[in-house]
Amino acid sequence: MAEWGFRWHRWLPEGWTGLVMGVVAVCGLLLASLGAAGSAGAAEEWISGRTLSPPGIDARAPRVAVSADGTRMLSVWVQVREVAGQEAFRVSAAASTDGGANWADPVPVAPEAAFAGQPELALSADGTRAVVLWPSREGSDDLLRAAVSADGGATWSAPKTLDSGRTGYERIAAAEDLSRLIAVWRDSDGEVWSSASADGGVQWSARQRLTLPQPCPAQTNCAGRTISMGLAASADGSRVIAAWGRQAGGGRRIQSVVSADGGSSWSARQFLSPAGVIASGVDVGTSADGSSAAAAWHQREGSDYRVRVATSADGGIQWGQPRPISGTGFDSYDPQVAVSSDGSRMLAVWYHDPNSIEAPRAAVSDNGGAEWTTPRTLSTPGVYSSDPVLAASADARRAVVAWDGEDYVRASVLVGDTWSPQTDLTLPSQKARGQHSAMSADGSRAAVVWRIADGPINRVQARAADVPEPPEPPPVTPQPTPSATSAPPITGDTTKRTGVVAKGVKRKGVLKVRIKPDLGAKKQWRFVVKKKKSGNWRTLKRNGTKKVWKTKGARHIKKIDLPKGKYKARSRAARGYKPDTSAVVRLKR
């Protein structure tokens, strides 16, 4: 693994004395064997990491975030101890100011309560401001709480209450400087709500319902009406996309809404997945300006669950046809998606289940989601691996994925277009799981946190890695400068593709094809149409040769009467633009 040049930082003394220091020393000897095992064939030695939570207190549900330059890190988790025969829960935090090499002792984010659930965390680009969102039970009251820090997690504000009652699928999104904050969650009736702050968490707006209300019969658990939640915001926090999976029309459909004012108001709901199909596991990502967006989810197709991705070029107001990016013959679940700051590059990670052995898979798009690479399995073949967590740099050229691998936490790092072999971050005897990952915006630093079994309790650990710079992308071949006697220059950018959109119109009996960019009525695009026959895609022919159609008008549209079946259109390369293929369209007669 010499070519990767990773440097995972070592375990350091925790600051406790006496017997605790002795225990830490023994753990260090055990973990040193992990570093030696992980360094086989590597130029740099793999060294063990750091335990963040104190001994003797149960710790669970960790999260981690990294500043834009990778120097500051912050982790939060839930601690549980017994007080007078009752469990007392507290959200705690620990910070690092040297890229994960050293961590401060943990501090409380809020007072102890009768319960505290999974915290969600956001950190400002400079690492000085942070916000934590979590469900809490205080006495007999269920509350959704939020607290903020203005000093990198050393101290925290008094918690604010965003909602009362039991909640789930809490999500937080924020501007880069954390001046704007947006939270969404599901209540006990399965309704989705939101709240926003325009002053960095000092004040929060009254909650707003994002779903269409559905009555919940008495003595009925309606929370399961909505499962999974995705939330993303632009760099300034003004443009926001929220999505979820919700029961509708005999199935479960992915719904989304958008906000152009930082969550103060929201658009009407729209469906991203088809009716009558079970869809869930949604995640969303957006570019820095909020214009380019991607939504990924899994949905039932025949006997399989497949991952599909839909993209938007207007911040989620309109979405293109969802494209499948996972294979068939097995189930694929719970995708996560990352979008580069300029919207051109997208990453997707999920886990699939061939032969009941789950494995994390990844795919990349370098043209805004129009095309995706063949999925790559990140884990060792034949080893059970699940629940991958993706974090990416701002340009999406570097990323880290951590997953649960049979009592290990394992990771793979993307540099450019290449994923590293999996690395075991923990020892098998630790029974590690509950992993979460983060990456700096500049891609220089990655961090992973998890919990391990330490006798009857769990403890939170962390590791950090220096990530090498990716190779420069291949240069674009320059166009020759035309002379007075040369042919006219080719127009268009050879690094761009046409955009092909196909739809079924007139009650799904006519194929409507539109090809972009618009070049005016005097210049048209040529394309072919393919039909799925016996499981294979075949180009339509006329008199034994491939039939080529041509668009019409200033918007470059062509309508074609075709019999029942599945079709897709593919443009021809022209004017310096590469070809593109539309999503599949099913026509009915």
N, C-alpha and C positions, 0 to 999 in steps of 0.2 A: 504493500500500500504506500510505497514511498512517493508515488506520483501525486498523492493527495496532500501530503504535508500538513495533516491535522495535528494540532497540539491541544489535547484535552487536559485541562488544568488539574493539579493534584489536590488530594485531600489535605486540608490544613487543620492545625489544632483548633478546637472549638472554644477554648477559653474557660472550660470547666476544670476544676482541680480534683485532687484526691483520687478516689476510686474511679470517677468518671474519666479522668485522664488515662488511667490504666486501661479502661475498656476501650477508649478511643485508640490507644496505641496498639492493642491487640487487633482491633478492626483494621487499623492501617496495615498491619502485617498481612492480614487476610486479603485485603484489597490490592496490595502490591502484586499478589499473584495474578490478579485480573489484569493489571497493567502489563505484566510480562507476557501473559498469554495473548493479549490484544496487540502486542507489538511485533509479532512474528511477521517477518517480511516487510516491516515498515521502517522507514528511515528515522522517524522520530518515535520515541517511546510513548506508549500509552500509559498514562498515570491516572490513579484513581481521583475521585472528585471530593465533594464536601457534603457533610450532613448539616442541614439548616435548622431542623427543629431540635429542641432540648431533649435530653434523656428522660425516660420515665413518664412521658406525656404522649398520649396517642395523637398522631398527626395524619391528616388525610386530605384528599382533594386539592393538590397543589396546582398553581398557575405561575407562569413566568412571563416577563416582558423585558425587552432590551431597548436601550436608547438608539438613536439613528446611527451613531458612530461606534456603538458596541462597548463603550466604556462603562456605562451604568446598566445595572440589572436590578430587577425587583421581583421577588417571589412572594406569593400569599398562599395560605392554606388554612385549614380548620384544625384547631387543637381541641382535644376532649380530655377532661380529667374528672375524677369523682370528688364531689364536695357534699359532705353530710349524706352519703348514700345515693346522691343524685348526680347524673352526668351534667357537666357544665361545658358549654361550647364557646369557643372564641376564635374569631378570624385573626390570624397573626401575619406578620410580614417581616422579611429580611432583605437587606439591600447590599449591593456591591458597587463600588465606585472604581474598580480596576478590571472590569471585564470578566468577573467571576473568579478571579484568583483568590480573593478574600471576601468574606461576607460578614456583615455586622450581626450582632446578636439579635434574635427576633424581638419585635415589639408588638403590642396589641393594636389592632386596628379599631376594635370596639370592645366594650365591656362584655363579660361573660353573659351567656344567655342560655335558655332551656334547650335551644337548638340553633345551629347555624349550618346552612347548606353550602353547596359548591359556590365559591366566590368567582366572579369574573373580573378581569383586570385590564386596564389600559394605562399606558405610560406615554408621556409627552416625548417629542423627538429629542429634546435635550436631557431627558431623564430626570428632571426636577419635579414635575407634577405627575400625580397618579390619581386614579379613581378605582374604587372597588365596589362591586355590586353583589349582594348576596341575600338569600332568604333567611329570615331569623324568626325564632319564637321566643317572645319575652313575656314570661308569665303564661297567660292563656292566649295571648295575642300573636297571630302570625303576621309578620311584616316583611316587606321588601325594603332593604336598607341600602344606602350608598354613603360612602365616606371618601374624602379627598385628602391628598397630601401635597404640600407646596415645597417640601424639602427632600424629595426623592424617596419617601417612605419612612423617614425617621420619626415623624410625628403625624397624627391624623386628626381631622376635624371630627366634631361630634356627628354621629350618623344622622342622615336625613331619611325620612320615610316617604317612599314613592307610592306604596300601595299597602292595603291591609288585606289579610286573607292569604291562603296558601297559593304559592306561585310555582312556576316551573319554566324551564328553557329560557332562563334569564340571559340576555345578551346586552353588551355595551359597545358603543362605537363613539369615536371622538375625533375632533380636529387634531392636527399634528401638535398644536400647542395646548391642547385640552381646554381651549376657551369655550368650545361647544361640546356638549355631551348629549348622547341619545341612548335611551334604554328601552328595550322591548321585553315582554314576558307574556306567559300564559297564566291565566287564573284557574281556579278549581273547576270552573264551568267550561273550560276549553276555549275561552275568549282571549284574544290577543290585545294587549294594551301597550301604550308607549308614554314616555315622559321625557322632557328635554330640559337642558340647562344652557343658558346663553352667557353664564358668568363663571364657568369653571366648576360648577357644582355647589355654589353657595345657595342658590335657589333652584328649585325644580318646578316645572309646570304641572298643573293638574293632569291626571292620567287621561289619555284619549283611547277610545276603543277603535281598533283597526279592523276587526272582523265584523261581519254581519251578524247581529245578535240572534242566537237560537235558544229558545226556552229549554231549561233543564228540568225534567220531571223530578218530583220529590223522591228522595232515597235512591237517586241514580248518580253514578260517578260519570260525569261528563267531561272530565279533564282530558280523556283520551281522544276527544274529537279533534284536538290539535296536537300533533307531535312533530318535533324538529323545528328549528328556527334558524334563519340566517339574517345577518345584519351587516351592512357596510356603509361607509361614509367617505366623501371626498376629503382631500387634505385640509380644506378649510372648514369642514363639518357642515357645509350648507346643503349639500345634496346627499340624500340618504335613500337607501333601498332596504326594505325589510321583506322577508319571504317566509312562508311556513307551509306545512302540509296539514290539510284539514278535510274532514269528511264532507263529501259533496256528491250528490247524484249517484249513490250506490257504490262509490269508490272513495278514494282519498286523493285530492288534487293539490298541486302546488299553487299557492296564491301569492301575489306580491303587491306592494304599494310603494310609492315613492314620495319623497318630500323635497322641495326646493328651498326650504327656509329653515333647515336645521331641526326638523321635527315639530315645528309649530303647527303645521297643517300637512295633510296627507291626501294623495290622490285616491280615486276609487280603486277598488280591488280588481285585479285581472288574473286570469288563469294562465299558467305556464304549461301545465301538463294536460293531457286529454281527459275528457269525461269518461266515467266508467272504469277507470284504471286506478290501481292502488299505487300511489306515489308518495315518497317521504324522503327523509334524510337530506334536506335541502341546505345548501350553503351558497353565499353570494360574495362577490368581490367586485371592486370598482377601481378605475384609474384615479390618478391624483385630482383631476378636474371633475370627476364624477360622470363624464360623458360615456365612456366605454365601461360596460359591465358584463358580468357573466354570472349565471345561476346554474348550479349543478345539483342533481338529485338522482335517486334510483326509483325505477318504476317497474311494475310487473308487465312482462311481455311474454305471453304464452306461459310456459312453465318456468321461465327465468326472470330474475330481477336484473335490469341493465341500468348502467349509468348514462344519463343524458345531460348535455350542456346546451343552454340557450344563451345567446349573446344579444346585447343591445348597444346601439350607437348613439342613443339619446338619453342615457342615464336611467333606463328602465321604464321609460314611457311606452315604448314599443319593443317587442322581443321577436327575434327571428325563430324559425322552426328549430326545435331541439334536435341536436345531433347525438346519436349514440357514440360513445367513446370506449365502451367496454365490449367484450366479446359475448358469444352465445354458448349455450351448453352448460352454463354454471351461473351461480348468483353473484352479483356485485352490489355492494352496499355502501352507504354513508360517505359520499364523496366530499372532499374539501377542495376549494378552488382559490387560486391567487391570481391577481391581475397586475401587470406591471404599471408603473406610474403613467406611461404614455398609452397604455391600452393595447399595445401591439403583441405582447407575449402573455400567455396564460399557462398556468400549471394546474393539474388536477391529480388528486391522490384519493384512492379508495381501497377497500379490501374485497377480494373475491374469494369464492368458496368452491374450488374444484375438488371433488372427491372428499368433501368434509375437512379439508386442510386449508384454513384461511391464509391469505397472503396479501400484503400491501402491494398495490400496483400504482404506476404513475404514467401520465401522458403529458405531452407538451404541445402547445400551439404557438407558432411564430407569426401568425397572420390574423390575430384578433379572434381566434376561435373558429375560423372558417375550415381549417384542417387540423388534425391532431396526429401525433406520432403513434405508432403501434405501442400499446401499453407494455411497460416493463415491470417485471416482478422485482421488488427491492430486497426481499428476504431470501434466505437459503431455501432451495426447493425441498418440499416434503416436511418442513418444520412449521408447526402451527404458529401463525402470526396474525394479530388482529388489532383493531382500533388505532390505525395510523393517525398521527397529528402532523399537519403541514405548517411550516412557517417559511416565508420567502423574503428576499431582499426587494427593494423598491423596483429594480429593473427585472426581477424574476429570473435573473441569470444564476443566482445562487439560492439554495433552499436546503432545509433540513427536515427530515421526516423521522419521527420516533414512533415505535410501536411496541405492543406487548407480545413477547415471543416465548411462551411456555415458561413463565416465572422470571424471564429476563426482560429488561428494557433494552431494545436494540435501536440502531439509528443508521440512516444512510444520508449522505450529503450530495447535493447536486452542485456541480461547478461547470458552468457553460451548458453543454449538452450531455454530460456524462455523470452518472450516479456512481458513488463509491460502493464497494462491497459492504455488506452489513457489518456493524461493529457492536459487540456486546458491551453495554455500558455498566452492567451490574453482574454480580455473582448469582448462580442458580439458587444457592442456599438462602438468598435474601428474599425470594418470592416477590420480586419487584413488579409493580404495575401502576396504573393511574398516571401515565406519562403525559407531559405537556411540553411543547417546544416553542421557541421564539428565535428570531433572527434580526440583526440590526438592519436598518434600511440600506446601509452601504454594503451589506453582505459580508463584512469582515469577521463577524462574530456570531456564533450560534450558542444556544443554551437549551438544556433539557432538564426537567425536574420530574420526580416520581416519588412514590412511597414504597418503603420496604417493610417486611415483617421483622420486628425486633422483639422476639419473645411474644408476649401477649399484646403488644402494641405495635403501631406503625410509626415510622419516622420518614421525614422528607429529606431527600438528597438532591444534589444538582451537579451537573458537569457543564463546562464551557469549552468551546473549541475555536481556535483561529482558523478561518476558512480562506484558502488561497484565492487570488483573483482568477477569474475565468480567462481563457485565451481570447484574444481579439477575434470577433467574427470575421469571416473571409471578406475581403474587400469586394465591392461591386465593380465589375469590369466597366471602365469608362467608355462612353460612346465616342466614336471617332468624330473629329471636327470636320463638318462638311466643307468641301472646297467649291469653287465656282462651277466646276464641271461634275461634281458628285451628285448622287441621287438626293432627293429631299430627306432631311433627317427624320428618324422614327420618333413619333410623338408618344408620350406616356413614359412612365417610369418602369423599367424592367424588373424592379424589385417588388412591384405591386401586382395584385391579381384583380381580375374582374370579379364582380360580385353577382352571383346568379341566385335569383329568388323565384321559386316555382310554387304555384298554388293551384288548388282545384276550385274552379268557379262554376257558376250555373249549375248549382246543386251537385257539385263534385263531378260533373260530366265533361268539363273542358279544362285542359292544362293551360294555365297562364304563366308565361315565362317573362321575367324582366331581367335585364343585364345592365349593370352599372360599371363604369361611370357613364353619365349622359354626355354624349358628344355632339348633340344636335341631330336634326332630322336627316341631314345629308350623309351621315356616317352611321352604319349599323353593325351589330355584332352577329356572328354566325355561331350556331350551336347544334349539338346533336341531342337526341333523347334516348335514354336507356330504359328498358322494361325488365322487371324481374320475372324470369321464367324458370321453373324447376330449380329454384334456389340460386340461379345465376343471373347476373345482369347482362343483357344483350342489347346492343345498339340497334335501333329501329332502322330497317332498310327499305329501299324501294327499287324494284327491278334488280335485286341482287347486290346493290351497293348501298353504303351508308347514306341515309337521308340527312341532309344538312338544311336546317331552317335558318331564316334571317329575321331579326327583329324589325319593327317598324316604328316610325314616329320619333318625336323628340325624346320620349321616355324609353325607347327601345323595348317595346313589349310585343310579344307574339302569343296569340291564342290558338290552341290546336285541339281539334276534336279527336279524341282517342277512346278506345274501348276500355272496359273495366280492367283495373290492374294497378300495380305499383310502378311509379315512374320517377326518374330524376333527369335533370337537364345538365349538360356540361358544355361550357363555352369553349370556343376555339381561341388559341393564343393569337393576338393581333395588336398592332400599334404599340408594341412594347409591353403589353400586359400579359401576365400568365393566365392560363385557364383556371376555371373554378367549377365546382359541382354543387348543385342545389341539394337541399334536403329531400328526403323521399316524400312523394305525394301519392296518396291513394285515391284513385278515381272510381266513381260508382256510376252505374247506369240503371 
